Amino acid sequence: MTGQVEVALRGPDAFSLARKALEMMESAAVWPTPLNFELWLHYLGEPESPLAREITRMLAAGEPFTDDVSETLAAEFLPRARLSDEIRDAGAQLSRELRSVATAMATAQKTQAAYGKTLAGASQGLNDTQEPPVLRKLVEGLAAATDKVSRENSQLERRLHDSTREVTKLREHLEQVRRDAMTDALTNLANRKAFDEQLTRVCAEADEKGQPLTLAVVDIDHFKRFNDTWGHQTGDQVLRYVASVIGRVAGSPPRIAARYGGEEFGLIFPGENAAAVQSALDVVRQEIAGRSLKRRSTNEDLGQVTVSAGLAQMKKGETAASLIERADEALYASKRGGRNRVTSAERPKDAA
């Protein structure tokens, strides 16, 4: 789920949002499957999102919400990682917990209503008679009703406690799955999916707030040579080393460092201009080039590893795709210029 919905589900209105989603699904004749539940949480939690607009359109047109329709909506509007079996299982468990709590609350409400009637009857009986046996019977009835309400409330309290604990475990599990789904297993940096989502988000924020945003693309020079000469395991060693330097030197929040694909890395610098980013990338480049790696299995010298980088600062109204394209062009300029260098798209002479 996106951040806005996640925040809502971690706050005091979480159960209210979940119940409202189930109520609206029932009203619209939508089956409460885990996938539908997730779609409607997004619909309610982000009323201005593309998904919400599409669901609003479908409701107005009276279009049915079949399983195929739900899958299509999820594929288009939800992060694919959230459609894994683990997420669906967790969603189903959360739905069961919500139904269980709702049942317990309904039972408690019925008991409270019955207790109210008992009190009303006792009050009327006290007004109508002063006979000791009758009074004793009224008191016994009140005591029994009070005991029943007390037991029902205790059961409800325990059930709510258990459900809260279970929901907390589910949240922790979902958060871990989300992190795993957004992390590159080899380098432990963010993966391409996380990079794309974050870039879209920060581009929109930078454009809205008028703040600088710079994107950089870093590529390992002659990486194919490492794989061909030493094998893929040694190539993975080189990737992890470069990723560790990138993550440590240039990946601290709010900066975002990701494995963009293969031997290429993407770095997002919110709030930073091209000059500051070029300096940071030069530090990365120099540290990587300043160390001679050795093959772990044989201790053989792998020689110097170098990287080339290109960067571009976002222009007003520029799309994420255009920004990536300009950063890529700057990277190619670094490659053409001899590698082991940083080129800024904001300096035409460097990129020529």
C-alpha contacts under 8 A as a table, 3 or more apart, distances in Angstrom:
res1	aa1	res2	aa2	distance
1	M	5	V	6.20
1	M	6	E	6.17
1	M	42	H	7.47
1	M	78	L	7.30
1	M	79	P	7.20
1	M	82	R	7.29
2	T	5	V	5.72
2	T	6	E	6.27
3	G	6	E	5.01
3	G	7	V	6.07
4	Q	7	V	5.29
4	Q	8	A	6.42
4	Q	45	G	6.94
4	Q	46	E	7.09
5	V	8	A	5.06
5	V	9	L	6.25
5	V	41	L	7.22
5	V	42	H	6.40
5	V	45	G	5.29
5	V	46	E	7.00
6	E	9	L	5.13
6	E	10	R	6.31
7	V	10	R	5.15
7	V	11	G	6.37
8	A	11	G	5.30
8	A	12	P	7.86
8	A	13	D	6.55
8	A	14	A	5.86
8	A	17	L	7.84
8	A	45	G	7.25
9	L	13	D	7.16
9	L	14	A	4.42
9	L	15	F	7.77
9	L	17	L	7.73
10	R	14	A	6.32
11	G	14	A	5.65
12	P	15	F	7.57
13	D	16	S	5.14
13	D	17	L	6.06
14	A	17	L	5.22
14	A	18	A	6.23
15	F	18	A	4.96
15	F	19	R	5.99
15	F	98	L	7.87
16	S	19	R	5.18
16	S	20	K	6.06
17	L	20	K	5.12
17	L	21	A	6.14
17	L	41	L	7.34
17	L	44	L	7.58
17	L	45	G	7.80
18	A	21	A	5.11
18	A	22	L	6.36
18	A	41	L	7.01
18	A	98	L	7.90
19	R	22	L	5.14
19	R	23	E	6.10
19	R	98	L	7.79
20	K	23	E	5.01
20	K	24	M	6.08
21	A	24	M	5.26
21	A	25	M	6.09
21	A	37	F	7.04
21	A	40	W	5.78
21	A	41	L	6.08
21	A	44	L	7.00
22	L	25	M	5.05
22	L	26	E	6.16
22	L	32	P	6.82
22	L	37	F	7.23
23	E	26	E	5.15
23	E	27	S	6.19
24	M	27	S	4.91
24	M	28	A	6.09
25	M	28	A	5.11
25	M	29	A	6.02
25	M	30	V	4.78
25	M	31	W	6.88
25	M	32	P	6.86
25	M	40	W	7.47
26	E	29	A	4.97
26	E	30	V	5.81
26	E	31	W	7.18
26	E	32	P	7.75
27	S	30	V	7.65
28	A	59	L	7.64
30	V	36	N	7.52
30	V	65	F	6.12
31	W	36	N	7.10
32	P	36	N	6.04
32	P	37	F	5.89
33	T	36	N	5.18
33	T	37	F	5.99
33	T	92	A	7.31
34	P	37	F	4.99
34	P	38	E	6.25
34	P	88	R	5.73
34	P	89	D	7.77
34	P	91	G	5.05
34	P	92	A	5.24
34	P	95	S	7.30
35	L	38	E	5.18
35	L	39	L	6.29
35	L	70	S	7.21
35	L	71	E	7.98
35	L	74	A	7.83
35	L	83	L	7.67
35	L	88	R	6.77
35	L	91	G	7.76
36	N	39	L	4.99
36	N	40	W	6.16
36	N	70	S	6.49
37	F	40	W	5.24
37	F	41	L	6.15
37	F	91	G	7.83
38	E	41	L	5.08
38	E	42	H	6.40
38	E	91	G	7.73
39	L	42	H	5.27
39	L	43	Y	6.19
39	L	70	S	7.86
39	L	73	L	7.97
39	L	74	A	7.11
39	L	78	L	7.95
40	W	43	Y	4.60
40	W	44	L	6.08
41	L	44	L	5.31
41	L	45	G	5.72
42	H	45	G	4.96
42	H	46	E	5.57
42	H	47	P	7.76
42	H	51	L	7.47
42	H	52	A	7.12
43	Y	46	E	5.68
43	Y	47	P	5.69
43	Y	49	S	7.65
43	Y	51	L	6.49
43	Y	52	A	4.46
43	Y	55	I	7.23
44	L	47	P	5.62
44	L	52	A	7.42
46	E	49	S	5.48
46	E	52	A	6.77
47	P	52	A	5.30
47	P	53	R	7.31
48	E	52	A	6.21
48	E	53	R	6.63
49	S	52	A	5.20
49	S	53	R	6.34
50	P	53	R	5.11
50	P	54	E	6.20
50	P	77	F	7.38
51	L	54	E	5.14
51	L	55	I	6.24
51	L	73	L	7.40
51	L	77	F	5.85
52	A	55	I	5.16
52	A	56	T	6.04
53	R	56	T	5.06
53	R	57	R	6.15
54	E	57	R	5.04
54	E	58	M	6.23
55	I	58	M	5.02
55	I	59	L	6.11
56	T	59	L	5.15
56	T	60	A	6.17
57	R	60	A	5.16
57	R	61	A	6.16
58	M	61	A	5.03
58	M	62	G	5.97
58	M	63	E	5.17
58	M	64	P	7.76
59	L	62	G	5.01
59	L	63	E	6.29
60	A	63	E	7.88
65	F	68	D	8.00
65	F	69	V	5.76
65	F	70	S	6.49
66	T	69	V	5.09
66	T	70	S	6.30
67	D	70	S	5.07
67	D	71	E	6.20
68	D	71	E	5.12
68	D	72	T	6.18
69	V	72	T	5.06
69	V	73	L	6.17
70	S	73	L	5.12
70	S	74	A	6.08
71	E	74	A	5.09
71	E	75	A	6.03
72	T	75	A	5.12
72	T	76	E	6.23
73	L	76	E	5.24
73	L	77	F	5.84
73	L	78	L	7.49
74	A	77	F	5.33
74	A	78	L	4.84
74	A	79	P	7.72
74	A	80	R	7.67
74	A	83	L	7.83
75	A	78	L	6.08
75	A	79	P	7.60
75	A	80	R	6.56
78	L	82	R	7.29
79	P	82	R	5.74
79	P	83	L	7.53
80	R	83	L	5.46
80	R	84	S	7.58
81	A	84	S	5.90
81	A	178	R	7.34
81	A	181	A	5.83
81	A	182	M	7.97
82	R	87	I	5.83
82	R	88	R	7.89
82	R	178	R	7.40
83	L	87	I	6.23
83	L	88	R	6.56
84	S	87	I	5.37
84	S	88	R	6.40
85	D	88	R	5.04
85	D	89	D	6.01
86	E	89	D	5.16
86	E	90	A	6.17
86	E	177	V	7.85
87	I	90	A	5.08
87	I	91	G	6.04
87	I	174	L	6.76
87	I	177	V	7.73
88	R	91	G	4.90
88	R	92	A	6.11
89	D	92	A	5.07
89	D	93	Q	6.24
90	A	93	Q	5.05
90	A	94	L	6.14
90	A	170	L	6.49
90	A	174	L	7.41
91	G	94	L	5.03
91	G	95	S	6.17
92	A	95	S	5.04
92	A	96	R	6.29
93	Q	96	R	5.05
93	Q	97	E	6.27
94	L	97	E	5.04
94	L	98	L	6.22
94	L	167	V	6.76
94	L	170	L	7.41
95	S	98	L	5.08
95	S	99	R	6.19
96	R	99	R	5.10
96	R	100	S	6.07
97	E	100	S	5.04
97	E	101	V	6.19
97	E	163	S	6.20
97	E	166	E	7.96
97	E	167	V	7.81
98	L	101	V	5.19
98	L	102	A	6.09
99	R	102	A	5.01
99	R	103	T	6.13
100	S	103	T	5.13
100	S	104	A	6.26
101	V	104	A	5.07
101	V	105	M	6.11
101	V	159	R	6.95
101	V	160	L	6.60
101	V	163	S	7.31
102	A	105	M	5.11
102	A	106	A	6.14
103	T	106	A	5.08
103	T	107	T	6.22
104	A	107	T	5.16
104	A	108	A	6.23
104	A	156	L	5.96
104	A	159	R	7.52
105	M	108	A	5.04
105	M	109	Q	6.12
105	M	156	L	6.88
106	A	109	Q	5.03
106	A	110	K	6.31
107	T	110	K	5.19
107	T	111	T	6.30
107	T	152	E	7.95
108	A	111	T	5.06
108	A	112	Q	6.12
108	A	149	V	7.70
108	A	152	E	5.99
108	A	153	N	6.66
108	A	156	L	7.15
109	Q	112	Q	5.03
109	Q	113	A	6.14
110	K	113	A	5.03
110	K	114	A	6.19
111	T	114	A	5.06
111	T	115	Y	6.08
111	T	148	K	7.73
111	T	149	V	6.20
111	T	152	E	7.41
112	Q	115	Y	4.94
112	Q	116	G	6.17
112	Q	149	V	6.57
113	A	116	G	5.05
113	A	117	K	6.43
114	A	117	K	5.12
114	A	118	T	6.25
115	Y	118	T	4.97
115	Y	119	L	6.21
115	Y	145	A	5.86
115	Y	146	T	7.23
115	Y	149	V	7.13
116	G	119	L	5.13
116	G	120	A	6.16
117	K	120	A	4.99
117	K	121	G	6.09
118	T	121	G	5.10
118	T	122	A	6.07
118	T	141	G	7.59
118	T	142	L	6.88
118	T	145	A	7.16
119	L	122	A	5.01
119	L	123	S	6.08
119	L	142	L	6.92
120	A	123	S	5.14
120	A	124	Q	6.32
121	G	124	Q	5.17
121	G	125	G	6.08
122	A	125	G	4.91
122	A	126	L	6.10
122	A	138	L	5.86
122	A	139	V	7.99
122	A	142	L	7.40
123	S	126	L	5.21
123	S	127	N	6.41
124	Q	127	N	5.15
124	Q	128	D	6.28
125	G	128	D	5.06
125	G	129	T	6.18
125	G	138	L	7.44
126	L	129	T	5.62
126	L	130	Q	6.90
126	L	135	L	7.04
127	N	130	Q	7.97
129	T	134	V	7.39
129	T	135	L	7.70
130	Q	134	V	7.53
130	Q	135	L	6.82
131	E	134	V	5.41
131	E	135	L	6.18
132	P	135	L	4.98
132	P	136	R	6.00
133	P	136	R	5.04
133	P	137	K	6.24
134	V	137	K	5.09
134	V	138	L	6.24
135	L	138	L	5.03
135	L	139	V	6.17
136	R	139	V	5.13
136	R	140	E	6.14
137	K	140	E	5.06
137	K	141	G	6.15
138	L	141	G	5.08
138	L	142	L	6.21
139	V	142	L	5.04
139	V	143	A	6.11
140	E	143	A	5.06
140	E	144	A	6.16
141	G	144	A	5.16
141	G	145	A	6.12
142	L	145	A	5.12
142	L	146	T	5.97
143	A	146	T	5.09
143	A	147	D	6.11
144	A	147	D	5.12
144	A	148	K	6.22
145	A	148	K	5.10
145	A	149	V	6.24
146	T	149	V	5.18
146	T	150	S	6.12
147	D	150	S	5.03
147	D	151	R	6.21
148	K	151	R	5.16
148	K	152	E	6.15
149	V	152	E	5.07
149	V	153	N	6.05
150	S	153	N	5.16
150	S	154	S	6.18
151	R	154	S	5.09
151	R	155	Q	6.21
152	E	155	Q	5.14
152	E	156	L	6.14
153	N	156	L	4.97
153	N	157	E	6.02
154	S	157	E	5.03
154	S	158	R	6.22
155	Q	158	R	5.15
155	Q	159	R	6.09
156	L	159	R	5.00
156	L	160	L	6.04
157	E	160	L	5.18
157	E	161	H	6.15
158	R	161	H	5.04
158	R	162	D	6.13
159	R	162	D	5.09
159	R	163	S	6.03
160	L	163	S	5.03
160	L	164	T	5.98
161	H	164	T	5.15
161	H	165	R	6.27
162	D	165	R	5.16
162	D	166	E	6.15
163	S	166	E	4.92
163	S	167	V	5.98
164	T	167	V	5.13
164	T	168	T	6.15
165	R	168	T	5.11
165	R	169	K	6.37
166	E	169	K	5.09
166	E	170	L	6.21
167	V	170	L	4.91
167	V	171	R	6.10
168	T	171	R	5.10
168	T	172	E	6.29
169	K	172	E	5.14
169	K	173	H	6.14
170	L	173	H	4.99
170	L	174	L	6.01
171	R	174	L	5.07
171	R	175	E	5.99
172	E	175	E	5.09
172	E	176	Q	6.21
173	H	176	Q	5.16
173	H	177	V	6.20
174	L	177	V	5.02
174	L	178	R	6.01
175	E	178	R	4.98
175	E	179	R	6.17
176	Q	179	R	5.07
176	Q	180	D	6.12
177	V	180	D	5.03
177	V	181	A	6.00
178	R	181	A	5.07
178	R	182	M	6.24
179	R	182	M	5.18
179	R	183	T	6.14
180	D	183	T	5.22
180	D	184	D	7.96
182	M	190	A	5.77
182	M	191	N	5.59
182	M	193	K	6.57
182	M	194	A	5.19
183	T	188	N	5.88
183	T	189	L	5.75
183	T	190	A	4.41
183	T	191	N	4.99
183	T	194	A	7.54
184	D	187	T	5.79
184	D	188	N	5.18
184	D	189	L	5.55
184	D	190	A	5.64
184	D	191	N	4.67
184	D	258	A	7.94
184	D	259	R	6.84
185	A	188	N	5.45
185	A	189	L	7.90
186	L	236	D	7.48
186	L	240	R	6.83
187	T	239	L	6.92
187	T	240	R	5.06
187	T	243	A	5.85
187	T	244	S	7.44
187	T	259	R	7.40
189	L	243	A	7.19
189	L	247	G	7.11
189	L	257	A	6.35
189	L	258	A	5.11
189	L	259	R	6.22
190	A	194	A	5.85
190	A	195	F	6.52
190	A	256	I	7.85
190	A	257	A	6.40
190	A	258	A	4.33
190	A	259	R	6.31
191	N	194	A	5.38
191	N	195	F	6.17
191	N	258	A	5.43
191	N	259	R	5.36
191	N	260	Y	6.58
192	R	195	F	4.95
192	R	196	D	6.12
192	R	258	A	6.65
192	R	259	R	6.24
192	R	260	Y	5.00
192	R	261	G	6.83
193	K	196	D	5.25
193	K	197	E	6.31
194	A	197	E	5.22
194	A	198	Q	6.03
194	A	258	A	7.77
195	F	198	Q	5.21
195	F	199	L	5.95
195	F	256	I	7.69
195	F	257	A	7.78
195	F	258	A	6.00
195	F	260	Y	7.35
195	F	266	G	7.44
196	D	199	L	5.21
196	D	200	T	6.26
197	E	200	T	5.33
197	E	201	R	6.31
198	Q	201	R	5.03
198	Q	202	V	6.09
199	L	202	V	5.28
199	L	203	C	5.90
199	L	268	I	7.12
199	L	320	A	6.68
200	T	203	C	5.31
200	T	204	A	6.34
200	T	320	A	6.14
201	R	204	A	5.35
201	R	205	E	6.35
202	V	205	E	4.92
202	V	206	A	5.92
202	V	213	L	7.90
202	V	270	P	6.87
203	C	206	A	5.16
203	C	207	D	6.08
203	C	213	L	7.29
203	C	314	M	7.88
203	C	319	T	7.43
203	C	320	A	6.52
204	A	207	D	5.23
204	A	208	E	6.08
205	E	208	E	5.10
205	E	209	K	6.02
206	A	209	K	5.26
206	A	210	G	5.52
206	A	211	Q	4.84
206	A	212	P	6.34
206	A	213	L	6.39
206	A	270	P	7.53
206	A	271	G	7.72
207	D	210	G	5.18
207	D	211	Q	6.82
207	D	316	K	6.19
207	D	317	G	6.28
208	E	211	Q	7.99
210	G	316	K	7.73
211	Q	271	G	5.83
212	P	270	P	6.69
212	P	271	G	4.79
212	P	272	E	5.60
212	P	273	N	5.69
212	P	313	Q	7.20
212	P	314	M	6.87
213	L	268	I	7.55
213	L	269	F	5.83
213	L	270	P	4.67
213	L	271	G	5.27
213	L	272	E	5.63
213	L	273	N	6.32
213	L	313	Q	5.80
213	L	314	M	5.51
214	T	268	I	6.20
214	T	269	F	5.13
214	T	270	P	6.56
214	T	271	G	7.76
214	T	272	E	6.20
214	T	273	N	5.95
214	T	274	A	6.04
214	T	277	V	7.12
214	T	311	L	6.91
214	T	312	A	5.65
214	T	313	Q	4.15
214	T	314	M	5.88
215	L	266	G	7.43
215	L	267	L	5.88
215	L	268	I	4.79
215	L	269	F	6.16
215	L	311	L	5.54
215	L	312	A	5.46
215	L	313	Q	6.31
215	L	314	M	7.58
215	L	323	L	7.16
215	L	324	I	7.20
215	L	327	A	6.66
216	A	266	G	5.88
216	A	267	L	5.04
216	A	268	I	6.46
216	A	277	V	7.97
216	A	309	A	6.83
216	A	310	G	5.58
216	A	311	L	4.11
216	A	312	A	6.51
216	A	327	A	6.02
217	V	264	E	7.02
217	V	265	F	5.74
217	V	266	G	4.70
217	V	267	L	6.31
217	V	309	A	5.52
217	V	310	G	5.35
217	V	311	L	6.31
217	V	327	A	6.23
217	V	328	D	6.54
217	V	331	L	6.64
218	V	264	E	5.67
218	V	265	F	5.02
218	V	266	G	6.35
218	V	267	L	7.87
218	V	307	V	6.58
218	V	308	S	5.74
218	V	309	A	4.30
218	V	310	G	6.64
218	V	331	L	7.30
219	D	263	E	5.90
219	D	264	E	4.43
219	D	265	F	6.32
219	D	307	V	5.50
219	D	308	S	5.38
219	D	309	A	6.27
219	D	331	L	7.86
220	I	223	F	5.71
220	I	263	E	5.76
220	I	264	E	6.68
220	I	305	V	7.54
220	I	306	T	6.17
220	I	307	V	4.40
220	I	308	S	6.48
221	D	305	V	7.30
221	D	306	T	5.62
221	D	307	V	5.14
221	D	308	S	6.47
221	D	339	R	6.77
221	D	340	N	7.32
222	H	225	R	5.44
222	H	226	F	7.14
223	F	226	F	5.27
223	F	227	N	6.68
223	F	235	G	7.44
223	F	263	E	6.97
224	K	227	N	5.15
224	K	228	D	6.07
225	R	228	D	5.11
225	R	229	T	5.87
226	F	229	T	5.25
226	F	230	W	5.64
226	F	231	G	7.00
226	F	232	H	7.98
226	F	234	T	7.30
226	F	235	G	5.79
227	N	230	W	5.48
227	N	231	G	4.53
227	N	232	H	5.03
227	N	233	Q	7.97
227	N	234	T	6.96
227	N	235	G	5.15
228	D	231	G	5.77
228	D	232	H	7.80
230	W	233	Q	7.84
230	W	234	T	5.88
230	W	235	G	7.25
231	G	234	T	5.66
231	G	235	G	6.35
232	H	235	G	4.67
232	H	236	D	6.04
233	Q	236	D	5.01
233	Q	237	Q	6.37
234	T	237	Q	4.86
234	T	238	V	6.40
234	T	295	R	6.58
234	T	296	R	7.85
235	G	238	V	5.12
235	G	239	L	6.29
236	D	239	L	4.94
236	D	240	R	6.17
237	Q	240	R	5.21
237	Q	241	Y	6.24
238	V	241	Y	5.10
238	V	242	V	6.21
238	V	305	V	7.90
239	L	242	V	5.30
239	L	243	A	6.01
239	L	263	E	6.73
240	R	243	A	5.02
240	R	244	S	6.03
241	Y	244	S	5.15
241	Y	245	V	6.52
242	V	245	V	5.31
242	V	246	I	6.23
242	V	288	I	6.65
243	A	246	I	5.03
243	A	247	G	5.90
243	A	259	R	7.85
244	S	247	G	5.15
244	S	248	R	6.03
245	V	248	R	5.20
245	V	249	V	5.85
245	V	250	A	7.88
245	V	284	V	6.58
245	V	287	E	7.57
245	V	288	I	7.01
246	I	249	V	5.41
246	I	250	A	5.35
246	I	251	G	6.18
246	I	257	A	7.19
246	I	284	V	6.27
247	G	250	A	5.66
247	G	251	G	4.20
247	G	252	S	6.93
247	G	257	A	6.23
248	R	251	G	5.83
248	R	252	S	6.85
249	V	252	S	7.39
249	V	280	A	7.59
249	V	283	V	7.64
249	V	284	V	6.43
250	A	255	R	6.94
250	A	257	A	7.25
250	A	267	L	7.79
250	A	280	A	6.61
250	A	281	L	7.51
250	A	284	V	7.39
251	G	255	R	5.34
251	G	256	I	5.44
251	G	257	A	4.96
251	G	267	L	7.49
252	S	255	R	5.41
252	S	256	I	7.06
253	P	256	I	6.43
254	P	269	F	7.32
254	P	270	P	6.64
255	R	267	L	7.22
255	R	268	I	5.65
255	R	269	F	4.92
255	R	270	P	6.33
256	I	267	L	5.58
256	I	268	I	5.00
256	I	269	F	6.79
257	A	265	F	7.26
257	A	266	G	5.97
257	A	267	L	4.53
257	A	268	I	6.55
258	A	265	F	5.66
258	A	266	G	5.24
258	A	267	L	6.34
259	R	262	G	7.57
259	R	263	E	7.67
259	R	264	E	6.26
259	R	265	F	4.45
259	R	266	G	6.22
260	Y	263	E	7.91
260	Y	264	E	5.41
260	Y	265	F	4.63
260	Y	266	G	5.32
261	G	264	E	5.29
261	G	265	F	6.82
269	F	272	E	5.64
269	F	277	V	7.23
272	E	276	A	6.32
272	E	277	V	6.70
273	N	276	A	5.65
273	N	277	V	6.41
273	N	313	Q	6.39
274	A	277	V	5.14
274	A	278	Q	6.04
274	A	311	L	7.19
274	A	312	A	6.65
274	A	313	Q	5.57
274	A	344	S	7.16
274	A	346	E	7.24
275	A	278	Q	5.18
275	A	279	S	6.45
276	A	279	S	5.27
276	A	280	A	6.44
277	V	280	A	5.01
277	V	281	L	6.12
277	V	311	L	7.81
278	Q	281	L	5.12
278	Q	282	D	6.15
278	Q	311	L	7.46
278	Q	342	V	6.87
278	Q	343	T	7.86
278	Q	344	S	7.21
279	S	282	D	5.14
279	S	283	V	6.49
280	A	283	V	5.21
280	A	284	V	6.51
281	L	284	V	4.94
281	L	285	R	6.03
281	L	309	A	7.45
281	L	342	V	6.96
282	D	285	R	4.96
282	D	286	Q	5.99
282	D	341	R	7.64
282	D	342	V	6.70
283	V	286	Q	5.27
283	V	287	E	6.13
284	V	287	E	5.34
284	V	288	I	6.22
285	R	288	I	5.35
285	R	289	A	6.17
285	R	306	T	6.86
285	R	307	V	6.04
285	R	308	S	7.49
285	R	340	N	6.98
285	R	341	R	7.28
286	Q	289	A	5.16
286	Q	290	G	5.85
287	E	290	G	5.07
287	E	291	R	6.90
288	I	291	R	6.02
288	I	305	V	6.47
288	I	306	T	6.22
288	I	307	V	7.51
289	A	292	S	7.60
289	A	304	Q	6.03
289	A	305	V	5.48
289	A	306	T	4.97
289	A	307	V	7.65
289	A	340	N	7.97
290	G	304	Q	7.58
291	R	304	Q	6.69
291	R	305	V	7.63
292	S	301	D	7.20
292	S	302	L	6.92
292	S	303	G	5.39
292	S	304	Q	5.05
292	S	305	V	7.15
293	L	301	D	6.14
293	L	302	L	5.35
293	L	303	G	6.12
293	L	304	Q	6.81
293	L	305	V	7.56
294	K	299	N	5.17
294	K	300	E	5.24
294	K	301	D	4.42
294	K	302	L	5.22
294	K	303	G	7.59
295	R	298	T	5.70
295	R	299	N	4.75
295	R	300	E	5.06
295	R	301	D	6.31
295	R	302	L	6.26
296	R	299	N	5.32
296	R	300	E	7.72
306	T	339	R	7.78
306	T	340	N	5.43
307	V	339	R	7.00
307	V	340	N	5.10
307	V	341	R	7.18
308	S	331	L	6.59
308	S	334	S	5.93
308	S	335	K	6.51
308	S	339	R	5.36
308	S	340	N	4.79
308	S	341	R	5.11
308	S	342	V	5.98
309	A	330	A	7.43
309	A	331	L	5.02
309	A	334	S	6.49
309	A	340	N	7.88
309	A	341	R	6.37
309	A	342	V	4.66
309	A	343	T	6.32
310	G	327	A	5.19
310	G	328	D	6.29
310	G	329	E	7.24
310	G	330	A	4.34
310	G	331	L	3.80
310	G	332	Y	7.48
310	G	333	A	7.71
310	G	334	S	6.82
310	G	342	V	5.69
310	G	343	T	4.86
310	G	344	S	5.77
310	G	345	A	7.19
311	L	326	R	7.60
311	L	327	A	4.60
311	L	328	D	7.68
311	L	330	A	6.17
311	L	331	L	7.23
311	L	342	V	7.75
311	L	343	T	6.48
311	L	344	S	4.94
311	L	345	A	6.00
312	A	323	L	6.56
312	A	324	I	7.88
312	A	326	R	6.06
312	A	327	A	4.89
312	A	330	A	7.56
312	A	344	S	6.06
312	A	345	A	5.08
312	A	346	E	6.35
313	Q	323	L	7.51
313	Q	345	A	7.69
313	Q	346	E	7.02
314	M	318	E	6.36
314	M	323	L	6.15
315	K	318	E	5.27
318	E	322	S	6.48
318	E	323	L	6.82
319	T	322	S	5.28
319	T	323	L	6.32
320	A	323	L	5.06
320	A	324	I	6.20
321	A	324	I	5.20
321	A	325	E	6.20
322	S	325	E	5.01
322	S	326	R	6.29
323	L	326	R	5.28
323	L	327	A	6.28
324	I	327	A	5.11
324	I	328	D	6.06
325	E	328	D	5.07
325	E	329	E	6.25
326	R	329	E	5.06
326	R	330	A	6.34
326	R	345	A	6.42
327	A	330	A	5.09
327	A	331	L	6.27
327	A	344	S	7.74
327	A	345	A	6.53
328	D	331	L	4.92
328	D	332	Y	6.26
329	E	332	Y	5.11
329	E	333	A	6.31
329	E	345	A	7.48
329	E	351	A	7.68
330	A	333	A	4.98
330	A	334	S	6.45
330	A	343	T	5.43
330	A	344	S	5.89
330	A	345	A	5.26
330	A	351	A	5.69
331	L	334	S	5.07
331	L	335	K	6.43
331	L	342	V	7.51
331	L	343	T	6.49
332	Y	335	K	4.95
332	Y	336	R	6.13
333	A	336	R	5.04
333	A	337	G	5.94
333	A	343	T	6.73
333	A	350	D	7.52
333	A	351	A	5.25
333	A	352	A	6.98
334	S	337	G	4.98
334	S	338	G	6.58
334	S	339	R	5.41
334	S	340	N	7.42
334	S	341	R	5.77
334	S	342	V	6.12
334	S	343	T	5.62
334	S	351	A	7.64
335	K	338	G	5.58
335	K	339	R	4.53
335	K	340	N	7.86
336	R	339	R	6.91
338	G	341	R	7.64
343	T	347	R	7.89
343	T	350	D	5.92
343	T	351	A	6.35
344	S	347	R	5.54
344	S	348	P	7.87
344	S	350	D	6.67
344	S	351	A	6.79
345	A	348	P	6.34
345	A	350	D	7.60
345	A	351	A	6.08
347	R	350	D	5.54
347	R	351	A	6.62
348	P	351	A	5.09
348	P	352	A	5.94
349	K	352	A	5.17
